Amino acid sequence: MKGLTARLVALVDDDASVCRAMARLLRSAGFEAGTFASAEEFLAFAHPESVGSVVLDLGLPGMSGVDLLRRLRASGQSIPVVCMTAEPDSNADLAELVFRAGARAILYKPFDPKKLLELLQPDEVPRTLGDMLYADKAKTRVPEKDWVGLVAGIAAGDQLALWALFERTNGVAFTLISRIVNVQESAEELTVDTFHDVWELASSFDPNSDTVVGWVMNLARSRALRGWRSPLQTRVEAGANELLARMAPSQWAPEWEDVAPGISCELLATDAEHARVSMLVRLAPGVDYPPHRHAGVEEVHLLDGELWIDSRKLCPGDYSRAEAGTTDNRVWSETGCTCVLITSTRDAL
């Protein structure tokens, strides 16, 4: 198969009817397609340096799809490989195995053909979360250092800094608390108490280990889970008490920007020094967030809808934390959802 261009997609599947159908789909989208009934046939007749990408079935006879993928990576080939499987998407062990072997993505049969075409567009597929978020270089970004400056001001007793931070974050804090306690009046009171905690604890905030948004959201979660109010401490100066007494949670209206089909976000803070981002994310119903490997700690606070992370289902008010080096093989929402996400811009998609 010499002379094939980088637009060639090698289809490796022992089901001839599946190969024919996918070949027709790819050719209609402007690709060239070569079909192979086994891994051995692909290795014998294809020239990897001329292949743009490989789509292979994991359940091949003889050499398995995973073994073929490992063989390609061991030979130094960086060809994008998309794997297909009839296994259920709840098989997290299989997904972990495939991604560790170097696959770009897994498609679970039956799948939407559009997903395959999207994955085979190398110039359009972001490789990291930062690529996806910052594709539009004009996108407004608020540096994390501006948020850290507010906390430093609060620690020094600046009530205007406290008010500024309240205005930026009270909407999402109140929404989270209300999802946990389910009583609006209590949620309003606990939201104000959260910013009392911000005032009291600002001097202990460590910007090297946390983001301001993540810190505020975790203070809000702690208040909601305790489910009770504590009186404002007498050690808080009178002026701050008066300011806290005037605080009332407000509705929040995100300024959504589309970053991928069915995925919108509002960047809240970007931390270039630590390669971190704090943002609101919205998934449309039935949409998958790209599979990804965490380059740092990831925190998710679900505000509405339902979110699946592999086999775990999150409901409004739930929290998820993932450590660096772990992988989320499938993140999706059947209902659509909104969450606060704190994660690394270096997450590999």
C-alpha positions as CSV (number, residue, x, y, z in Angstrom):
1,M,0.0,0.0,0.0
2,K,2.8,2.4,-0.9
3,G,2.1,6.0,-1.8
4,L,-0.9,6.4,0.4
5,T,-1.3,9.9,1.9
6,A,-1.6,11.1,5.5
7,R,-5.4,11.2,4.9
8,L,-5.4,7.4,4.8
9,V,-7.3,5.7,7.6
10,A,-6.4,2.1,8.1
11,L,-9.5,0.1,9.3
12,V,-8.6,-3.1,11.1
13,D,-11.6,-5.2,11.8
14,D,-12.4,-8.8,11.0
15,D,-16.1,-7.9,10.3
16,A,-16.1,-7.2,6.6
17,S,-19.5,-5.5,6.6
18,V,-18.3,-3.1,9.3
19,C,-15.2,-2.2,7.4
20,R,-17.2,-1.5,4.2
21,A,-19.7,0.7,6.0
22,M,-16.9,2.7,7.7
23,A,-14.9,3.0,4.5
24,R,-17.9,4.5,2.7
25,L,-18.4,7.0,5.6
26,L,-14.7,8.0,5.5
27,R,-14.6,8.4,1.8
28,S,-17.7,10.6,1.8
29,A,-15.8,12.8,4.3
30,G,-12.7,13.1,2.1
31,F,-10.5,10.4,3.6
32,E,-8.9,7.4,1.9
33,A,-9.6,4.1,3.6
34,G,-7.7,0.8,3.6
35,T,-9.2,-2.2,5.2
36,F,-7.5,-5.1,7.0
37,A,-9.1,-8.2,8.5
38,S,-6.4,-8.7,11.2
39,A,-3.5,-7.1,13.0
40,E,-1.2,-9.5,11.1
41,E,-2.5,-8.4,7.8
42,F,-2.1,-4.7,8.7
43,L,1.5,-5.2,9.8
44,A,2.3,-7.2,6.6
45,F,0.9,-4.9,4.0
46,A,0.5,-1.4,5.5
47,H,3.3,1.2,5.7
48,P,2.7,3.0,9.0
49,E,4.7,6.0,7.9
50,S,2.1,6.6,5.2
51,V,-0.9,6.1,7.3
52,G,-2.7,9.1,8.8
53,S,-4.6,7.2,11.5
54,V,-5.7,3.7,12.5
55,V,-9.2,2.6,13.6
56,L,-9.1,-0.9,15.1
57,D,-11.4,-3.3,16.8
58,L,-10.2,-4.6,20.1
59,G,-11.6,-8.1,19.6
60,L,-9.4,-9.0,16.6
61,P,-8.6,-12.7,16.0
62,G,-5.0,-13.6,16.6
63,M,-3.1,-10.6,17.7
64,S,-5.5,-8.4,19.7
65,G,-6.2,-4.8,19.1
66,V,-4.4,-3.8,22.3
67,D,-1.3,-5.8,21.3
68,L,-1.3,-4.1,17.9
69,L,-1.5,-0.8,19.5
70,R,1.4,-1.7,21.8
71,R,3.4,-2.9,18.8
72,L,2.9,0.4,17.0
73,R,4.0,2.4,20.1
74,A,7.0,0.2,20.7
75,S,8.2,0.8,17.2
76,G,8.1,4.6,17.8
77,Q,5.0,5.2,15.7
78,S,2.9,8.1,16.9
79,I,-0.1,7.4,14.6
80,P,-3.4,8.4,16.2
81,V,-5.3,5.2,17.0
82,V,-9.0,5.0,17.7
83,C,-10.2,1.8,19.2
84,M,-13.6,0.2,18.9
85,T,-15.2,-2.3,21.2
86,A,-18.5,-4.1,21.8
87,E,-17.7,-4.2,25.5
88,P,-19.9,-1.9,27.7
89,D,-18.6,1.5,28.5
90,S,-18.7,0.6,32.2
91,N,-15.6,-1.6,31.7
92,A,-13.2,0.9,33.3
93,D,-10.4,-1.7,33.4
94,L,-10.4,-2.2,29.7
95,A,-10.5,1.5,29.0
96,E,-7.6,2.1,31.4
97,L,-5.6,-0.6,29.6
98,V,-6.3,0.9,26.2
99,F,-5.4,4.4,27.1
100,R,-2.2,3.3,28.8
101,A,-1.3,1.5,25.6
102,G,-1.5,4.9,23.8
103,A,-5.0,5.1,22.2
104,R,-6.5,8.5,21.3
105,A,-10.0,7.4,22.2
106,I,-12.4,4.4,22.5
107,L,-15.7,4.2,20.7
108,Y,-18.3,1.9,22.2
109,K,-20.5,0.1,19.6
110,P,-22.9,1.2,18.3
111,F,-21.5,4.7,18.1
112,D,-22.4,7.9,16.3
113,P,-20.3,8.0,13.1
114,K,-19.9,11.8,13.6
115,K,-17.7,11.0,16.7
116,L,-15.3,9.0,14.5
117,L,-15.0,11.7,12.0
118,E,-14.3,14.3,14.7
119,L,-11.6,12.1,16.2
120,L,-9.9,11.7,12.8
121,Q,-9.4,15.4,12.3
122,P,-5.9,15.9,13.7
123,D,-5.8,19.6,13.1
124,E,-9.1,20.1,14.9
125,V,-8.6,17.9,17.9
126,P,-7.0,19.6,20.9
127,R,-4.3,17.6,22.6
128,T,-4.6,19.3,26.0
129,L,-7.3,21.1,27.9
130,G,-5.4,24.3,27.4
131,D,-5.5,23.8,23.7
132,M,-9.3,23.5,23.8
133,L,-9.9,26.4,26.1
134,Y,-7.4,28.8,24.6
135,A,-8.0,28.1,20.9
136,D,-9.5,31.6,20.8
137,K,-6.5,33.7,21.7
138,A,-8.8,36.7,22.3
139,K,-10.7,34.8,25.1
140,T,-10.9,36.9,28.2
141,R,-8.8,35.5,31.0
142,V,-8.7,36.6,34.7
143,P,-5.3,35.8,36.2
144,E,-5.4,33.8,39.4
145,K,-3.0,36.4,40.9
146,D,-5.9,38.9,40.9
147,W,-8.0,36.5,43.0
148,V,-5.1,35.8,45.3
149,G,-4.7,39.6,45.7
150,L,-8.3,39.8,47.0
151,V,-7.6,37.1,49.6
152,A,-4.4,38.9,50.6
153,G,-6.4,42.1,51.0
154,I,-9.0,40.3,53.1
155,A,-6.3,38.9,55.3
156,A,-5.1,42.4,55.9
157,G,-8.6,43.5,56.9
158,D,-9.8,45.1,53.6
159,Q,-13.6,44.9,53.6
160,L,-13.8,46.1,50.0
161,A,-11.7,43.0,49.0
162,L,-14.2,40.8,50.9
163,W,-17.1,42.4,49.1
164,A,-15.3,42.0,45.7
165,L,-14.7,38.3,46.3
166,F,-18.3,37.9,47.5
167,E,-19.7,39.5,44.3
168,R,-17.5,37.2,42.1
169,T,-18.3,33.9,43.9
170,N,-21.5,34.1,46.0
171,G,-23.7,32.9,43.1
172,V,-21.9,29.6,42.7
173,A,-21.4,29.1,46.4
174,F,-25.1,29.7,47.1
175,T,-26.1,27.3,44.3
176,L,-23.9,24.6,45.7
177,I,-25.1,25.1,49.3
178,S,-28.7,25.1,48.2
179,R,-28.3,21.8,46.3
180,I,-26.9,20.2,49.5
181,V,-29.3,21.6,52.1
182,N,-32.5,22.0,49.9
183,V,-33.8,24.9,52.0
184,Q,-33.4,28.3,50.4
185,E,-33.5,30.4,53.5
186,S,-30.9,28.2,55.2
187,A,-28.8,28.2,52.0
188,E,-28.8,32.0,52.1
189,E,-27.7,32.1,55.7
190,L,-25.0,29.5,55.2
191,T,-23.7,31.4,52.2
192,V,-23.1,34.5,54.3
193,D,-21.5,32.3,56.9
194,T,-19.2,31.0,54.2
195,F,-17.8,34.5,53.6
196,H,-17.5,35.0,57.4
197,D,-15.2,31.9,57.2
198,V,-13.4,33.6,54.2
199,W,-12.8,36.7,56.4
200,E,-11.6,34.6,59.3
201,L,-9.4,32.2,57.4
202,A,-7.9,34.3,54.6
203,S,-4.5,34.5,56.3
204,S,-4.2,30.7,56.1
205,F,-4.9,30.5,52.3
206,D,-2.0,28.9,50.4
207,P,-2.0,29.8,46.7
208,N,0.6,27.1,46.0
209,S,-1.7,24.3,47.0
210,D,-5.2,25.7,46.1
211,T,-7.0,28.1,43.9
212,V,-9.2,30.8,45.3
213,V,-12.4,29.5,43.6
214,G,-11.6,25.9,44.8
215,W,-11.0,27.2,48.4
216,V,-14.3,29.2,48.5
217,M,-16.2,26.2,47.1
218,N,-14.8,23.9,49.7
219,L,-15.6,26.3,52.5
220,A,-19.1,26.5,51.1
221,R,-19.4,22.7,51.0
222,S,-18.1,22.4,54.6
223,R,-20.7,24.9,55.8
224,A,-23.5,23.1,54.0
225,L,-22.5,19.7,55.3
226,R,-22.4,20.9,58.9
227,G,-25.9,22.2,58.3
228,W,-25.9,24.7,61.2
229,R,-25.0,28.3,61.7
230,S,-22.6,29.7,64.2
231,P,-22.9,33.3,65.4
232,L,-20.5,35.8,64.0
233,Q,-17.4,35.8,66.2
234,T,-16.9,38.7,68.5
235,R,-13.3,39.0,67.4
236,V,-14.5,40.1,63.9
237,E,-14.4,43.9,63.9
238,A,-17.7,45.7,64.0
239,G,-17.3,47.0,60.4
240,A,-16.9,43.6,59.0
241,N,-19.9,42.4,60.9
242,E,-22.0,45.1,59.4
243,L,-20.8,44.3,55.9
244,L,-21.5,40.6,56.4
245,A,-25.0,41.5,57.6
246,R,-25.7,43.3,54.4
247,M,-24.7,40.4,52.2
248,A,-27.4,38.6,50.3
249,P,-26.7,35.9,47.7
250,S,-27.5,36.8,44.2
251,Q,-28.4,34.9,41.0
252,W,-25.5,34.2,38.7
253,A,-25.7,34.4,34.9
254,P,-22.5,32.8,33.3
255,E,-21.2,34.3,30.1
256,W,-20.9,31.0,28.3
257,E,-18.4,30.4,25.4
258,D,-18.6,27.3,23.3
259,V,-15.3,25.4,23.3
260,A,-16.4,22.2,21.6
261,P,-19.7,20.8,20.3
262,G,-22.1,20.7,23.2
263,I,-19.5,22.0,25.7
264,S,-19.5,25.6,27.0
265,C,-17.5,27.2,29.7
266,E,-16.8,30.4,31.5
267,L,-13.2,30.9,32.7
268,L,-13.2,32.2,36.2
269,A,-9.4,32.3,36.8
270,T,-6.3,31.1,35.0
271,D,-3.1,30.3,36.8
272,A,-0.3,30.2,34.3
273,E,2.4,29.6,37.0
274,H,0.8,26.4,38.2
275,A,-1.0,25.5,34.9
276,R,-4.4,25.5,36.6
277,V,-7.8,26.8,35.6
278,S,-11.0,27.4,37.6
279,M,-14.1,27.5,35.4
280,L,-17.8,26.8,35.0
281,V,-18.5,24.0,32.6
282,R,-21.8,23.2,30.9
283,L,-22.5,19.9,29.0
284,A,-25.5,19.6,26.7
285,P,-27.7,16.5,27.2
286,G,-26.0,13.4,25.8
287,V,-22.6,15.1,25.3
288,D,-19.3,13.5,26.3
289,Y,-16.4,15.5,27.7
290,P,-13.2,14.3,26.1
291,P,-11.4,11.4,27.8
292,H,-8.4,12.7,29.6
293,R,-5.5,12.0,31.9
294,H,-5.0,14.3,34.8
295,A,-1.8,16.3,34.9
296,G,-2.7,17.7,38.4
297,V,-5.5,17.5,41.0
298,E,-9.0,17.8,39.5
299,E,-12.0,19.0,41.6
300,V,-15.6,18.9,40.4
301,H,-18.5,20.5,42.2
302,L,-21.8,19.6,40.4
303,L,-24.3,22.4,40.5
304,D,-27.1,20.9,38.4
305,G,-28.0,17.9,36.3
306,E,-26.3,14.5,36.5
307,L,-22.8,13.7,35.5
308,W,-21.2,10.3,34.9
309,I,-17.4,9.9,35.5
310,D,-16.8,6.3,34.3
311,S,-19.0,4.2,36.5
312,R,-19.7,6.9,39.1
313,K,-22.8,9.0,38.9
314,L,-22.7,12.5,40.4
315,C,-25.9,14.3,41.5
316,P,-26.4,18.0,42.2
317,G,-24.3,19.0,45.2
318,D,-21.8,16.1,44.8
319,Y,-18.1,16.5,44.8
320,S,-15.4,14.5,42.9
321,R,-11.6,14.7,43.3
322,A,-9.1,13.0,41.0
323,E,-5.3,12.9,41.6
324,A,-2.6,13.6,39.1
325,G,-1.8,10.7,36.8
326,T,-5.3,9.1,36.9
327,T,-7.5,8.9,33.9
328,D,-11.2,9.6,33.2
329,N,-12.1,7.4,30.3
330,R,-15.7,8.6,29.9
331,V,-17.3,11.7,31.3
332,W,-20.8,12.5,30.0
333,S,-24.2,13.7,31.0
334,E,-27.5,12.2,29.9
335,T,-29.5,15.2,31.2
336,G,-27.0,18.0,30.7
337,C,-25.2,19.5,33.6
338,T,-23.3,22.5,35.0
339,C,-20.3,22.2,37.3
340,V,-17.5,24.2,38.8
341,L,-14.2,22.6,37.6
342,I,-10.7,23.2,39.0
343,T,-8.1,21.3,37.0
344,S,-4.8,21.5,35.1
345,T,-4.6,23.1,31.6
346,R,-2.1,20.3,30.9
347,D,-4.6,17.5,31.1
348,A,-4.0,15.3,28.1
349,L,-7.1,14.8,26.0
